[in-house]
Amino acid sequence: MACSLLPVPDISRPLVLKKLSSSPKLWTLLGLRCPCHFKTKPSLSLSLSLTKAVYTQNFSLPLSRDKMEPDQDPISLLNERIRRDYNKRDASRTVMDSKEAEKYIQLVKEQQQRGLQKLKGDRQPKKNGGFSYKVDPYSLRSGDYVVHKKVGVGRFVGIKFDVPKDSPNPVEYVFIEYADGMAKLPLTQASRLLYRYNLPNETKRPRTLSKLNDTTVWERRKTKGKVAIQKMVVDLMELYLHRLKQRRPPYPKSPSMAEFEAQFPFEPTPDQKQAFIDVGKDLTERETPMDRLICGDVGFGKTEVALRAIFCVVSAGKQAMVLAPTIVLAKQHFEVISERFSMYPETKVGLMSRFQTKAEKEEHLHMIKNGQLDIIVGTHSLLGNRVVYNNLGLLVVDEEQRFGVKQKEKIASFKTSVDVLTLSATPIPRTLYLALTGFRDASLISTPPPERVPIKTHLSAYSKENVISAIKYELDRGGQVFYVLPRIKGLEEVMEFLEQSFPTVEIAIAHGKQYSRQLEETMEKFAQGEIKILICTNIVESGLDIQNANTIIVQEVQQFGLAQLYQLRGRVGRAYKEAHAHLFYPDKSLLTDQALERLAALEECRELGQGFQLAERDMGIRGFGTIFGEQQTGDVGNVGIDLFFEMLFESLSKVEEHRVISVPYQSVRVDININPHLPSEYINYLENPMEIINEAEKAAEKEIWSLMQFTENLRCQYGKEPYSMELLLKKLYVRRMAADLGIKRIYASGKMVGMKTNMTKLVFKLITESMVSDVHRNSLVLEDDLIKAELLLELPRDQLLNWIFQCLAELHASLPALIKY
């Protein structure tokens, strides 16, 4: 609505101005965004007097938010996307110039090449697959979901002989059902192009089957997965480069380390020895803070690696923090650490837990702050704002994936200033580990200690007789038993049954909803051997190390995930005795299809220890979450885990090829003869138009984030700009985006638009594939160093600028998937 229809206030009266500048409601009434909605203050040149910014006679101001255009116009949409991308980035990450980055990228490449060479040279079982995760068609069962690289997701029907048209001899074909028909593939071709379709959550069903006659949806899904992978890899790369920039003096090599190591009562496995060396070098030879993942199965000796790192740091006069996801696990770590450091009375170890009284907590907080505690063990309470460290040097995190989002963010903030060692019992597939060499420091402990006897697994229908027999066998040899159920409801019922069956045996219940003190006492008594049977939920899933408990009974096994069973099973078999895992399922007639599927998978893989393939695959997926973060697993659903992994390896091995080299803003030429003239009303409306336009140029020269802030502040102060000012802003955006994309010159000749660039064909392909608009994507081609677009007709200059702006905005959206140094 034109402002001439509104009453014109006396703009010389300060009262009106005061109300407008202080009242968000008045801004909203005028259809503007109040400056208080912005995190950053408007720049100095925009914090002008509002005496001319309320109304002018012949200049239109929108009246209501509903009719206001900025939220819909192209500049607003671009600004919104820029804000989203920047918010996702780690705010503490520093910017590097290309020379500095080149040095670090070279280091990463050298290290990574060693990993990839080893990966290629590894002669591994096919299920681990080297670079290939393709499936052997003979291992498929009817109804399994598969992915064809070119067609998409289908359902495997079977393998049958058929006679091809051009040959009298029958040939084996793989038959696959798709949404719009049946496909048959020669067996040889199928083994090259088929992947098993798996998802990170154990549901095997895809959302829909792909269509044979229309592969566009599948191509889009594949591209989405590819771009997601690229963004992940680039994020890993940037995090790694950022960490390489941090500095701290190396720790001195402690002369008493040999004495401390000699206390370890076992002969270390080769993998353990390598982990000791890796961590030792990180601490005593490198100037960058350590951020290493120690990955190994339960009971494979990860804690000893952490103990040696703690000793090295504490010997140098620094504090160490040990963080565990549950109080049960924290207490166990506290006891192990206290025992190992008992020979060093000057080293003080403390446990912070919710079990302590207020006075005890306050005393501990005081001791931590004053440096009287050297090693602090606890749960996430250690990350609270009240815990102030005197001289923290090392953070040991056990099972990081079990912490919440806020706690993970706090852990991440430590990584820039202190050394961090993360322990994970989630096995990572060797292939993934090796491919990541150079991006993530990880030590893999995959060899079990020689004294460990394989665990015997028994899978059968539930019967009271079988349960009594299994428990009696363990009690008769002086051992203890874990009895695990999926839910708290049902624990009491099992307790009654077992008390009747074993009236003289001490039995107890443990679950997460119990009072803290009660839970601690129960676990303590079980660890001491006073309680013989512990009926519990999967609170005992990770960490607990009770040497004398060598039988675990899992009831309602179909309710557990394969990964959970893998972890639960690891609670036993820690000593020299043969351990037993009894997995019981109910009457099959009561089970859902999904539960039956999972049970079939379990029956197929009875030997959980030696190559429990499905659990290994599932654990691989969880390992993937450990490294990349859980939110990334959503992108896997587009193509299934196997094809996703293969695409990931491909991307990791070619990471330096996906690199866009920006050019200086001042060197970019936009040869389109358009010099919009601002209307006199708008010039009068602005306090100092030349100063504002200079500010805009400076913001564009700095970076796109600054230009976005400038535009939003301008609109906040003066409302939506007229068309001529919008064109001027778009020209600045075009130059800025072109500089970021490595485009040096933009020009038009008739219906052809040309952009001179340093972009490689690989980068151009990735960028254009991820463009949303078919119109822009289909019109662009790269010939040598020129991106060309053939338009349908010659456009007027203002429309041409709009087209280039939209096109560059789409190309620019792909930058998070590229290395920008």
LINUR-V713610 format. One line per field, one symbol per residue. ss: DSSP state (H for helix, E for strand, C for the rest). psi: psi as a letter, one per 40 degrees, with the letter a starting at -180 (. if undefined). burial: + if it has 9 or more other ideal C-beta (glycine too) atoms within 8 Angstrom, else -. A space follows every 50 residues. Layout:
ss->???
psi->???
burial->???
This chain:
ss->CCHHHCCCCCCCCHHHHHHHHHCHHHHHHCCCCCHHHCCCCCCHHHCCCH HHCCCCCCCCCCCCCCCCCCCCCHHHHHHHHHHHHHHHCCCCCCCCCHHH HHHHHHHHHHHHHHHHHHHHHCCCCCCCCCCCCECCHHHCCCCCEEEECC CEEEEEEEEEEEECCCCCCEEEEEEEEECCEEEEEEHHHHHHHEEECCCC CCCCCCCCCCCCCCCHHHHHHHHHHHHHHHHHHHHHHHHHHHHHHCCCCC CCCCCCHHHHHHCCCCCCCHHHHHHHHHHHHHHHCCCCCCEEEEEECCCC CHHHHHHHHHHHHHHCCCEEEEECCCHHHHHHHHHHHHHHCCCCCCCCEE EECCCCCHHHHHHHHHHHHCCCCCEEEECHHHHCCCCCCCCEEEEEEECH HHCCHHHHHHHHHHCCCCEEEEEECCCCCHHHHHHCCCCCEEEEECCCCC CCCCCEEEEEECCHHHHHHHHHHHHHCCCEEEEECCCCCCHHHHHHHHHH HCCCCCEEEECCCCCHHHHHHHHHHHHHCCCCEEEECHHHCCCCCCCCEE EEEECCHHHCCHHHHHHHHCCCCCCCCCCEEEEEECCHHHCCHHHHHHHH HHHHCCCCCCCCHHHHHHHHHHHHHHHHCHHHHHHHCCCCHHHHHHHHHH HHHCHHHCECCCCCHHHCEEECCCCCCCCHHHHHHCCCHHHHHHHHHHHH HHCHHHHHHHHHHHHHHHCCCCHHHHHHHHHHHHHHHHHHCCEEEEEEEC CEEEEEECCCHHHHHHHHHCCCCHHHHHHEEEECCEEEEECCCCCCHHHH HHHHHHHHHHHHCCHHHCECC
psi->hideeihhiheehddddddddehddddddefihideeidiiiiddefihe deeciidfhhhididdehdddeidddddddddddddddihdehiiiiddd ddddddddddddddddddddehgiidddebeheiihddeiiheihihhdd dahihhdihiiihidehehiihihhhhidfahihhiddddedeiiihiid iehehidiiihdegeddddddddddddddddddddddddddddddiiiii iihhdedddddeeheihiiddddddddddddddeeieiiigihhhiihee fddddddddddddddeeiihhhhididdddddddddddddedegdehhhi hhieeiiddddddddddddeeehdhhiaaedeeidehhidghdhhhhhgd eeiiddddddddddeedihhhhhhehhhhddddddehddhhihhgehiid ehhihhhhhiihidddddddddddddeeaihhhhididhedddddddddd dgdehhiiihieeiiddddddddddddeedhdhhhiafdedidhghdehe hhhhifdeeiiddddddddedifeaeihihhhhhiahdeeiidddddddd ddddfdgddgfgdddddddddddddddeidddedddddeidddddddddd ddefdedghhhiiiddehhgghghgihhiddddddidgdddddddddddd dciddddddddddddddeahiiddddddddddddddddddefhdhhiihb ehhihhieiidddddddddehdhddddeehihhbfhhihhidihiidddd ddddddddddddeedeeihf.
burial->--+-------+----++-++-----+++-++++++--+---++-++-+-+ -+++++--+-+++---++-+--+++++++-+++-+-------+--+---- ++-++-++++++++++-++--+-+---++++-+++-+--+---+++++-- ++++++--+-----------++++++++----+-+++--++-++++++++ ---+-+--++++--+-++--++++++++++++++++++++++++++---+ +--+--+--+-------++-++++++-+++++++---+++++++++++++ ++++++++++++++++-+++++++++++++++++-+++-++-----++++ +++--+----+--++++++---+-+++++++++---+-++-+++++++++ +-+---++-++--+++-++++++++++++++++++++++++++++++-+- -++-+-++++-+---+++-++-+++---++++++++---++--++-+++- ++--+-+++++--+-+--++-+++++----++++++++++-+++-+-+++ ++++++++-+-+++++++++++++----++++++++-+--+---+++++- ++--+--+---+-+++++++++++++++---++-++++++++++++++++ +++++--+++--+-+--+-+-+-+-+-++-+++-++--+--+++++++++ ---+-++++++++++++-+-++-+++++++++++++++++++++++++-- -++++++-+--+++-++++++----++--+-+---++++-+-----++-+ +++++++++++++++++++-+
